[in-house]
Amino acid sequence: YYWRDYHGTLPNDAVLAGIDSQGQPVYIGLVYIRGFELLPATFYPVQGIARTTAYSSILEPTENIRILCSPHPEAFEWLSIQSKDLQYYTYLNLIPGGNEVGENLYIGRVFRDNGAIIGKIFRHERDNRGIWFPYGKGPANSLTYEILAYNCAKVFYPKMDTSVKTS
């Protein structure tokens, strides 16, 4: 997988995050916002905006957006967990989601009003337990969420002929 810069057109290999409350597809974004660092976001291609949180604000940047892409979307898994169990999942190939206040983040997802919302999960959950995501007019928090992982075993690679041929 890799991140592609967004310049007005959704990449054709963008990884779908789900459907929003309006029935529109949403994607996994990563945004750079000066003063707030690099943050995971819900990307809304119809509006061309990413929606994320930082501190006590909801931010909706329209530039400096990257979209998660892959030729193997089948390898992504959303794992349902509770915040208190995060430490037991760190051995998996969890997808990094930027950083904030000097801490690395993971990418998470919750559902509100029948729609998928991407949020940030702090690796060290001291004061920032759970997933933080934009909802309504401010940041919201949940101790139950899904975390994004990449399962290489789900990727099919054709078997290569490794035999040595002699003439």
Z-matrix of the N, CA and C atoms (Angstrom, degrees):
N
C 1 1.450
C 2 1.518 1 109.47
N 3 1.313 2 116.65 1 165.69
C 4 1.454 3 122.05 2 -176.34
C 5 1.526 4 107.87 3 -163.16
N 6 1.311 5 115.51 4 168.83
C 7 1.467 6 122.19 5 178.69
C 8 1.523 7 108.83 6 -110.35
N 9 1.330 8 116.32 7 132.38
C 10 1.467 9 121.32 8 176.45
C 11 1.524 10 109.27 9 -111.88
N 12 1.326 11 115.72 10 140.62
C 13 1.466 12 120.35 11 174.87
C 14 1.522 13 109.52 12 -66.59
N 15 1.324 14 115.79 13 140.63
C 16 1.466 15 121.51 14 177.13
C 17 1.522 16 108.62 15 -96.87
N 18 1.340 17 115.07 16 124.89
C 19 1.466 18 120.99 17 179.20
C 20 1.526 19 110.13 18 -130.85
N 21 1.323 20 117.29 19 45.27
C 22 1.459 21 120.85 20 176.65
C 23 1.512 22 115.62 21 96.92
N 24 1.326 23 117.80 22 -14.11
C 25 1.460 24 121.38 23 178.63
C 26 1.523 25 108.74 24 -128.38
N 27 1.324 26 116.00 25 129.04
C 28 1.458 27 120.76 26 178.73
C 29 1.527 28 109.11 27 -68.39
N 30 1.332 29 118.44 28 128.40
C 31 1.466 30 119.96 29 177.62
C 32 1.535 31 110.49 30 -59.66
N 33 1.327 32 116.86 31 143.41
C 34 1.468 33 119.50 32 -177.67
C 35 1.522 34 112.94 33 -71.64
N 36 1.331 35 118.11 34 -11.95
C 37 1.459 36 121.31 35 177.70
C 38 1.533 37 112.06 36 -107.93
N 39 1.337 38 116.47 37 21.14
C 40 1.472 39 121.28 38 178.59
C 41 1.528 40 110.05 39 -63.73
N 42 1.327 41 115.95 40 141.86
C 43 1.465 42 122.11 41 -179.99
C 44 1.530 43 108.78 42 -87.42
N 45 1.314 44 116.01 43 121.18
C 46 1.461 45 122.30 44 -179.83
C 47 1.528 46 110.30 45 -68.75
N 48 1.333 47 116.31 46 132.67
C 49 1.468 48 120.82 47 177.35
C 50 1.519 49 111.19 48 -94.45
N 51 1.329 50 116.68 49 -23.75
C 52 1.453 51 121.21 50 -177.96
C 53 1.518 52 110.29 51 149.34
N 54 1.314 53 114.83 52 -158.31
C 55 1.460 54 122.79 53 -179.33
C 56 1.522 55 107.67 54 -119.65
N 57 1.342 56 117.18 55 138.69
C 58 1.468 57 119.79 56 179.31
C 59 1.528 58 110.50 57 -82.55
N 60 1.314 59 116.58 58 179.91
C 61 1.466 60 121.45 59 -176.15
C 62 1.527 61 112.71 60 -67.27
N 63 1.331 62 117.64 61 -12.46
C 64 1.467 63 122.06 62 177.30
C 65 1.535 64 111.82 63 -97.59
N 66 1.332 65 116.30 64 2.70
C 67 1.457 66 120.74 65 179.86
C 68 1.518 67 114.61 66 84.65
N 69 1.332 68 117.21 67 12.04
C 70 1.465 69 122.35 68 -179.41
C 71 1.534 70 110.23 69 -97.62
N 72 1.332 71 118.01 70 146.34
C 73 1.465 72 120.13 71 177.87
C 74 1.526 73 111.44 72 -67.93
N 75 1.327 74 115.20 73 143.28
C 76 1.464 75 121.59 74 174.56
C 77 1.526 76 108.40 75 -126.20
N 78 1.323 77 114.85 76 155.58
C 79 1.453 78 121.32 77 -173.83
C 80 1.522 79 110.37 78 -128.14
N 81 1.321 80 115.66 79 171.61
C 82 1.458 81 122.23 80 -177.51
C 83 1.518 82 108.41 81 -94.22
N 84 1.313 83 115.32 82 116.96
C 85 1.450 84 120.64 83 -179.72
C 86 1.516 85 111.83 84 -110.95
N 87 1.311 86 115.06 85 162.04
C 88 1.458 87 123.30 86 173.66
C 89 1.519 88 104.98 87 -135.60
N 90 1.324 89 116.97 88 122.43
C 91 1.462 90 120.20 89 -174.83
C 92 1.523 91 110.93 90 -120.84
N 93 1.325 92 113.93 91 142.14
C 94 1.454 93 119.43 92 172.59
C 95 1.517 94 107.22 93 -102.64
N 96 1.316 95 115.59 94 123.71
C 97 1.457 96 121.44 95 177.19
C 98 1.518 97 106.85 96 -127.89
N 99 1.314 98 116.02 97 116.58
C 100 1.464 99 120.38 98 -177.75
C 101 1.526 100 109.89 99 -55.30
N 102 1.308 101 115.13 100 132.02
C 103 1.456 102 121.30 101 -178.62
C 104 1.518 103 113.49 102 89.74
N 105 1.346 104 116.34 103 -14.54
C 106 1.467 105 120.28 104 179.72
C 107 1.522 106 112.74 105 -120.65
N 108 1.309 107 117.76 106 -6.87
C 109 1.460 108 124.61 107 179.02
C 110 1.527 109 112.82 108 77.43
N 111 1.334 110 116.90 109 -147.31
C 112 1.462 111 123.47 110 -173.62
C 113 1.523 112 109.08 111 -109.62
N 114 1.335 113 116.94 112 119.98
C 115 1.462 114 120.92 113 -169.92
C 116 1.526 115 112.76 114 -127.80
N 117 1.347 116 117.42 115 141.54
C 118 1.462 117 119.61 116 172.85
C 119 1.526 118 109.63 117 -71.95
N 120 1.328 119 115.70 118 150.86
C 121 1.463 120 119.91 119 -175.36
C 122 1.523 121 110.81 120 -150.23
N 123 1.319 122 115.05 121 157.41
C 124 1.459 123 121.07 122 168.16
C 125 1.519 124 106.09 123 -83.63
N 126 1.327 125 116.82 124 126.57
C 127 1.461 126 119.77 125 178.45
C 128 1.520 127 109.53 126 -104.24
N 129 1.338 128 114.67 127 126.29
C 130 1.459 129 123.25 128 -179.59
C 131 1.532 130 108.34 129 -106.46
N 132 1.344 131 118.49 130 99.50
C 133 1.464 132 119.79 131 -174.75
C 134 1.527 133 114.30 132 -66.26
N 135 1.322 134 118.15 133 -30.22
C 136 1.467 135 120.07 134 -179.97
C 137 1.525 136 110.30 135 -62.01
N 138 1.353 137 116.61 136 -41.78
C 139 1.465 138 121.19 137 179.09
C 140 1.526 139 112.90 138 -90.21
N 141 1.325 140 117.10 139 -17.12
C 142 1.462 141 120.58 140 -177.34
C 143 1.516 142 113.08 141 70.03
N 144 1.341 143 116.78 142 30.71
C 145 1.468 144 120.51 143 179.42
C 146 1.525 145 110.64 144 -125.18
N 147 1.311 146 114.10 145 156.36
C 148 1.455 147 122.27 146 171.12
C 149 1.525 148 106.11 147 -110.33
N 150 1.319 149 116.69 148 146.99
C 151 1.468 150 120.13 149 -179.83
C 152 1.521 151 107.89 150 -126.62
N 153 1.335 152 115.91 151 126.03
C 154 1.454 153 121.34 152 -177.46
C 155 1.526 154 109.35 153 -147.94
N 156 1.323 155 115.65 154 179.71
C 157 1.463 156 120.65 155 177.28
C 158 1.519 157 109.85 156 -126.62
N 159 1.316 158 114.86 157 152.79
C 160 1.460 159 122.02 158 171.67
C 161 1.516 160 106.45 159 -150.93
N 162 1.309 161 114.65 160 125.79
C 163 1.462 162 121.21 161 -177.14
C 164 1.524 163 108.56 162 54.78
N 165 1.290 164 120.83 163 -118.71
C 166 1.468 165 120.65 164 -177.11
C 167 1.523 166 112.29 165 -108.67
N 168 1.327 167 116.59 166 24.46
C 169 1.464 168 120.33 167 -175.72
C 170 1.521 169 112.29 168 -123.09
N 171 1.331 170 114.71 169 152.49
C 172 1.459 171 121.33 170 166.68
C 173 1.518 172 106.54 171 -98.84
N 174 1.318 173 115.90 172 131.96
C 175 1.460 174 121.61 173 -178.90
C 176 1.525 175 108.94 174 -117.72
N 177 1.332 176 116.59 175 142.01
C 178 1.464 177 121.81 176 -179.33
C 179 1.531 178 110.59 177 -131.56
N 180 1.320 179 116.93 178 70.74
C 181 1.467 180 119.36 179 -179.01
C 182 1.530 181 112.09 180 -71.17
N 183 1.326 182 114.80 181 152.58
C 184 1.464 183 121.77 182 176.15
C 185 1.530 184 110.98 183 -117.19
N 186 1.317 185 116.44 184 4.23
C 187 1.465 186 120.59 185 177.56
C 188 1.518 187 109.11 186 -140.37
N 189 1.335 188 115.51 187 170.37
C 190 1.472 189 122.24 188 -175.80
C 191 1.525 190 111.04 189 56.53
N 192 1.338 191 115.09 190 44.10
C 193 1.460 192 122.40 191 -178.46
C 194 1.524 193 108.83 192 -110.62
N 195 1.313 194 115.19 193 135.50
C 196 1.460 195 121.66 194 171.74
C 197 1.527 196 107.66 195 -118.84
N 198 1.326 197 115.61 196 149.54
C 199 1.455 198 122.42 197 -178.61
C 200 1.527 199 108.55 198 -117.73
N 201 1.344 200 116.55 199 134.00
C 202 1.462 201 121.01 200 176.76
C 203 1.530 202 108.87 201 -69.43
N 204 1.329 203 115.74 202 127.89
C 205 1.464 204 121.60 203 -177.34
C 206 1.527 205 109.83 204 -132.51
N 207 1.331 206 115.03 205 158.54
C 208 1.458 207 119.49 206 178.41
C 209 1.525 208 110.31 207 -167.56
N 210 1.336 209 116.89 208 146.10
C 211 1.458 210 119.14 209 170.80
C 212 1.532 211 110.83 210 -79.72
N 213 1.339 212 116.55 211 -5.84
C 214 1.465 213 121.85 212 -177.28
C 215 1.532 214 111.41 213 -129.31
N 216 1.331 215 118.35 214 67.04
C 217 1.467 216 119.44 215 -179.06
C 218 1.527 217 113.06 216 -63.21
N 219 1.328 218 117.08 217 -21.57
C 220 1.463 219 120.79 218 179.65
C 221 1.529 220 112.47 219 -66.09
N 222 1.323 221 118.00 220 -16.63
C 223 1.462 222 121.43 221 -178.24
C 224 1.529 223 113.12 222 -82.78
N 225 1.327 224 117.29 223 -11.38
C 226 1.467 225 119.68 224 179.12
C 227 1.519 226 109.94 225 -82.07
N 228 1.328 227 115.57 226 138.63
C 229 1.464 228 121.56 227 179.01
C 230 1.519 229 109.57 228 -130.66
N 231 1.317 230 115.88 229 136.14
C 232 1.464 231 121.40 230 172.16
C 233 1.522 232 106.55 231 -98.79
N 234 1.323 233 117.20 232 114.16
C 235 1.462 234 122.66 233 -177.27
C 236 1.519 235 109.83 234 -101.43
N 237 1.329 236 116.71 235 123.86
C 238 1.471 237 121.17 236 179.12
C 239 1.519 238 109.71 237 -77.30
N 240 1.334 239 116.05 238 125.62
C 241 1.463 240 119.66 239 179.16
C 242 1.523 241 110.64 240 -142.77
N 243 1.316 242 113.76 241 167.60
C 244 1.458 243 121.32 242 170.13
C 245 1.521 244 106.77 243 -107.79
N 246 1.289 245 115.77 244 147.32
C 247 1.459 246 121.99 245 -174.84
C 248 1.529 247 112.69 246 -51.48
N 249 1.300 248 116.95 247 -41.76
C 250 1.466 249 120.51 248 -176.60
C 251 1.529 250 112.67 249 -63.69
N 252 1.344 251 117.49 250 -16.28
C 253 1.459 252 121.55 251 -177.76
C 254 1.528 253 114.25 252 -101.42
N 255 1.323 254 118.18 253 4.67
C 256 1.466 255 121.17 254 -176.35
C 257 1.525 256 112.18 255 -53.13
N 258 1.313 257 117.93 256 -39.98
C 259 1.465 258 121.47 257 -177.56
C 260 1.530 259 112.53 258 -58.30
N 261 1.328 260 117.74 259 -26.32
C 262 1.461 261 121.01 260 -178.76
C 263 1.529 262 112.72 261 -81.70
N 264 1.321 263 117.31 262 -7.31
C 265 1.458 264 121.85 263 -178.38
C 266 1.524 265 112.84 264 -104.84
N 267 1.307 266 117.68 265 -7.20
C 268 1.465 267 120.08 266 -173.33
C 269 1.529 268 113.37 267 -69.58
N 270 1.327 269 118.53 268 -13.82
C 271 1.461 270 120.53 269 176.42
C 272 1.530 271 111.34 270 -77.10
N 273 1.323 272 116.94 271 -14.37
C 274 1.463 273 121.41 272 178.13
C 275 1.524 274 109.87 273 -79.07
N 276 1.299 275 116.65 274 168.69
C 277 1.459 276 121.55 275 178.84
C 278 1.532 277 108.55 276 -85.24
N 279 1.332 278 116.00 277 73.26
C 280 1.463 279 121.40 278 179.85
C 281 1.523 280 109.45 279 -73.89
N 282 1.321 281 116.09 280 143.62
C 283 1.463 282 120.86 281 -176.48
C 284 1.524 283 109.83 282 -81.47
N 285 1.340 284 117.88 283 121.75
C 286 1.466 285 119.95 284 177.16
C 287 1.525 286 110.36 285 -67.06
N 288 1.326 287 115.15 286 143.25
C 289 1.465 288 120.02 287 -176.48
C 290 1.507 289 113.55 288 -127.55
N 291 1.320 290 117.56 289 41.45
C 292 1.455 291 120.05 290 177.18
C 293 1.515 292 112.67 291 89.59
N 294 1.343 293 115.36 292 -154.61
C 295 1.464 294 120.34 293 -179.38
C 296 1.520 295 109.84 294 -157.07
N 297 1.314 296 113.39 295 154.05
C 298 1.464 297 121.07 296 177.19
C 299 1.521 298 107.36 297 -148.34
N 300 1.299 299 116.63 298 142.33
C 301 1.471 300 123.83 299 -176.98
C 302 1.533 301 111.60 300 45.42
N 303 1.331 302 115.72 301 39.60
C 304 1.448 303 120.39 302 177.25
C 305 1.514 304 115.24 303 76.40
N 306 1.318 305 118.31 304 5.52
C 307 1.463 306 121.26 305 -179.95
C 308 1.514 307 110.61 306 -111.61
N 309 1.331 308 115.44 307 139.05
C 310 1.457 309 120.47 308 176.24
C 311 1.520 310 109.98 309 -72.09
N 312 1.324 311 115.29 310 147.75
C 313 1.459 312 121.96 311 -177.63
C 314 1.523 313 110.68 312 -118.35
N 315 1.329 314 115.70 313 154.50
C 316 1.454 315 122.51 314 168.49
C 317 1.523 316 107.68 315 -108.26
N 318 1.333 317 115.34 316 166.14
C 319 1.460 318 121.53 317 178.49
C 320 1.518 319 109.02 318 -98.52
N 321 1.323 320 115.54 319 130.04
C 322 1.454 321 120.98 320 178.69
C 323 1.517 322 111.31 321 -128.75
N 324 1.342 323 114.64 322 171.74
C 325 1.459 324 120.76 323 -179.86
C 326 1.519 325 109.62 324 -144.71
N 327 1.321 326 115.04 325 140.83
C 328 1.460 327 122.52 326 172.02
C 329 1.526 328 107.47 327 -130.21
N 330 1.321 329 115.30 328 167.05
C 331 1.463 330 120.95 329 175.21
C 332 1.516 331 108.67 330 -120.69
N 333 1.322 332 115.37 331 126.98
C 334 1.462 333 122.47 332 176.21
C 335 1.523 334 107.53 333 -135.46
N 336 1.318 335 117.22 334 137.80
C 337 1.470 336 121.93 335 -179.52
C 338 1.530 337 110.82 336 51.97
N 339 1.330 338 116.19 337 40.77
C 340 1.468 339 123.60 338 179.54
C 341 1.525 340 113.64 339 62.66
N 342 1.322 341 117.32 340 24.20
C 343 1.455 342 120.28 341 179.49
C 344 1.515 343 112.27 342 -130.38
N 345 1.334 344 115.81 343 148.95
C 346 1.465 345 122.22 344 178.05
C 347 1.524 346 110.14 345 -81.62
N 348 1.332 347 115.66 346 136.45
C 349 1.463 348 122.45 347 176.81
C 350 1.525 349 107.79 348 -131.85
N 351 1.324 350 116.27 349 129.27
C 352 1.466 351 121.86 350 177.48
C 353 1.528 352 108.71 351 -85.93
N 354 1.328 353 115.44 352 141.43
C 355 1.457 354 120.57 353 178.70
C 356 1.515 355 111.27 354 -142.01
N 357 1.310 356 114.30 355 -179.30
C 358 1.467 357 120.81 356 -177.54
C 359 1.521 358 109.95 357 -109.93
N 360 1.321 359 113.73 358 143.37
C 361 1.460 360 121.44 359 178.21
C 362 1.520 361 106.58 360 -124.14
N 363 1.313 362 116.39 361 121.24
C 364 1.459 363 120.65 362 177.43
C 365 1.522 364 108.95 363 -75.67
N 366 1.330 365 116.66 364 137.08
C 367 1.467 366 120.79 365 -179.76
C 368 1.517 367 111.45 366 -65.97
N 369 1.319 368 116.55 367 -38.12
C 370 1.462 369 121.10 368 178.64
C 371 1.518 370 105.98 369 -109.20
N 372 1.296 371 115.90 370 111.84
C 373 1.454 372 120.62 371 -165.75
C 374 1.523 373 115.77 372 -90.32
N 375 1.270 374 119.85 373 30.22
C 376 1.460 375 120.86 374 -177.60
C 377 1.525 376 112.92 375 -47.92
N 378 1.310 377 116.40 376 -83.67
C 379 1.463 378 120.42 377 -177.14
C 380 1.522 379 112.42 378 -93.32
N 381 1.304 380 117.13 379 -10.13
C 382 1.461 381 121.21 380 -174.03
C 383 1.522 382 111.59 381 -114.67
N 384 1.306 383 117.06 382 46.65
C 385 1.458 384 121.25 383 -176.69
C 386 1.518 385 111.56 384 -61.59
N 387 1.319 386 115.05 385 146.24
C 388 1.456 387 121.02 386 174.96
C 389 1.513 388 113.05 387 84.00
N 390 1.303 389 114.27 388 -163.37
C 391 1.460 390 121.56 389 178.70
C 392 1.522 391 108.75 390 -103.84
N 393 1.315 392 115.91 391 138.87
C 394 1.466 393 122.66 392 176.34
C 395 1.517 394 107.56 393 -111.38
N 396 1.323 395 116.55 394 130.01
C 397 1.456 396 120.88 395 -174.54
C 398 1.527 397 110.09 396 -148.93
N 399 1.338 398 116.88 397 155.88
C 400 1.463 399 120.09 398 178.71
C 401 1.527 400 110.32 399 -77.48
N 402 1.327 401 115.46 400 129.35
C 403 1.465 402 119.46 401 179.37
C 404 1.523 403 108.51 402 -153.32
N 405 1.291 404 116.57 403 125.47
C 406 1.462 405 119.37 404 -177.53
C 407 1.515 406 110.17 405 67.75
N 408 1.329 407 115.58 406 -128.16
C 409 1.471 408 120.14 407 -176.59
C 410 1.519 409 113.74 408 -102.45
N 411 1.334 410 117.14 409 7.87
C 412 1.453 411 118.57 410 -179.22
C 413 1.514 412 112.11 411 -159.48
N 414 1.319 413 116.51 412 176.96
C 415 1.461 414 120.23 413 176.59
C 416 1.526 415 110.44 414 -67.46
N 417 1.309 416 116.05 415 143.29
C 418 1.462 417 121.86 416 176.21
C 419 1.525 418 107.81 417 -123.18
N 420 1.318 419 115.38 418 163.22
C 421 1.454 420 121.76 419 -176.01
C 422 1.517 421 109.28 420 -135.15
N 423 1.329 422 115.89 421 144.84
C 424 1.457 423 121.35 422 174.67
C 425 1.521 424 108.28 423 -142.10
N 426 1.311 425 116.20 424 142.35
C 427 1.462 426 120.88 425 178.16
C 428 1.528 427 111.37 426 -92.22
N 429 1.327 428 116.89 427 -5.76
C 430 1.459 429 122.84 428 175.30
C 431 1.520 430 107.67 429 -120.10
N 432 1.326 431 116.85 430 130.07
C 433 1.461 432 120.34 431 -174.90
C 434 1.520 433 109.70 432 -164.22
N 435 1.325 434 115.90 433 -178.96
C 436 1.456 435 122.28 434 172.50
C 437 1.525 436 108.01 435 -111.96
N 438 1.325 437 115.53 436 143.17
C 439 1.458 438 121.00 437 178.50
C 440 1.528 439 108.04 438 -117.99
N 441 1.323 440 116.32 439 142.52
C 442 1.463 441 121.07 440 -174.11
C 443 1.528 442 111.61 441 -89.58
N 444 1.327 443 114.99 442 128.41
C 445 1.465 444 121.94 443 178.53
C 446 1.527 445 109.29 444 -129.74
N 447 1.319 446 115.49 445 160.59
C 448 1.462 447 121.97 446 177.74
C 449 1.516 448 108.22 447 -116.94
N 450 1.325 449 116.83 448 119.69
C 451 1.455 450 122.41 449 -177.77
C 452 1.527 451 109.12 450 -104.93
N 453 1.322 452 116.03 451 99.52
C 454 1.471 453 121.53 452 -177.48
C 455 1.525 454 112.21 453 -60.10
N 456 1.326 455 117.71 454 -26.76
C 457 1.463 456 120.99 455 -178.76
C 458 1.528 457 111.91 456 -65.66
N 459 1.320 458 117.76 457 -17.81
C 460 1.466 459 120.88 458 180.00
C 461 1.526 460 112.87 459 -86.68
N 462 1.315 461 116.61 460 -3.61
C 463 1.463 462 120.46 461 -178.97
C 464 1.520 463 108.62 462 -93.31
N 465 1.318 464 115.99 463 126.32
C 466 1.463 465 121.03 464 178.53
C 467 1.519 466 109.43 465 -90.73
N 468 1.312 467 115.30 466 121.19
C 469 1.458 468 121.34 467 173.51
C 470 1.525 469 107.21 468 -115.37
N 471 1.315 470 117.87 469 127.38
C 472 1.471 471 119.10 470 178.67
C 473 1.524 472 110.39 471 -58.61
N 474 1.322 473 115.28 472 141.51
C 475 1.460 474 119.78 473 179.75
C 476 1.523 475 109.10 474 -68.49
N 477 1.313 476 114.21 475 132.17
C 478 1.466 477 119.37 476 179.57
C 479 1.521 478 109.26 477 -92.95
N 480 1.302 479 115.49 478 144.84
C 481 1.458 480 121.12 479 175.62
C 482 1.525 481 107.82 480 -78.93
N 483 1.327 482 116.17 481 110.34
C 484 1.465 483 120.63 482 -177.94
C 485 1.528 484 112.12 483 -104.82
N 486 1.328 485 115.65 484 7.26
C 487 1.466 486 117.60 485 -179.73
C 488 1.526 487 110.26 486 -71.53
N 489 1.293 488 115.16 487 150.92
C 490 1.463 489 121.39 488 179.50
C 491 1.524 490 107.69 489 -91.59
N 492 1.288 491 115.32 490 125.72
C 493 1.464 492 119.95 491 179.98
C 494 1.528 493 108.95 492 -101.19
N 495 1.285 494 115.06 493 134.79
C 496 1.462 495 119.73 494 176.37
C 497 1.519 496 108.55 495 -117.65
N 498 1.318 497 116.28 496 151.58
C 499 1.465 498 118.13 497 -179.30
C 500 1.496 499 112.11 498 -100.30
